[in-house]
């Protein structure tokens, strides 16, 4: 998932950076990403807007 985070660490947007190949899993990853909480990135002790990538690994039990 590709995330854009604002200067206070709130998610502004999420997109699929690299698809799993399954729409169901991609949607599950997007849903999970929206539930994450972030500490703001900082430059010179000031919060800055950034983008980052996170990966989810799904396993079948």
N, C-alpha and C positions, 0 to 999 in steps of 0.2 A: 504494500500500500504506500502511496505517496501522500504525505500530509503537508498542509500549509498551516502553520501555527502563528498566531498574532503575537504582539509584543507582551501580552500577559499570559501566554501559554494556552490560549483557547484555540481549539481546532476551527479553522475557517473553511477548509475544504479537504476532501479525501477523494483519491482516485486510484484506480488499479494501475500500479506501476508495472507489474508482470503478472499476467493472468495465470491462474492455476490450471486453466483449461476447462474448468467447470464453473458455469454461471452460479450454481448454488453455493459453491465454496467461496467464490469471489464475493458474493453478496454477504455471506456469513462473516468474512474477513472485514468488509466495510462496516458492518453492524458492530463488530467487536471493536474496531478502531475508534468509532464514535464514542465508545464508552471509556476510552482511556483518558487519563489526566496527565498534564505535562507541567513541568517547571519551565518558566520562560527562559529562552536562550538570552544571553546577555553579551553586550559589547561595551566595554568600559563601564560596567555596572548598570547599564541601561538596557531594558528589555528590547529585543529586536524581533521583527517578523522573519521567520525562517521556513524552509521546507526540509522535510526529512523522509526517510524511507524506513518502514517497519515491515517485517515478514511474519506471517503466521504459518505454522505447521500444523496441519490437521492429521490426526491418526485415528484409525478405526480400531476399536477394542474388540 
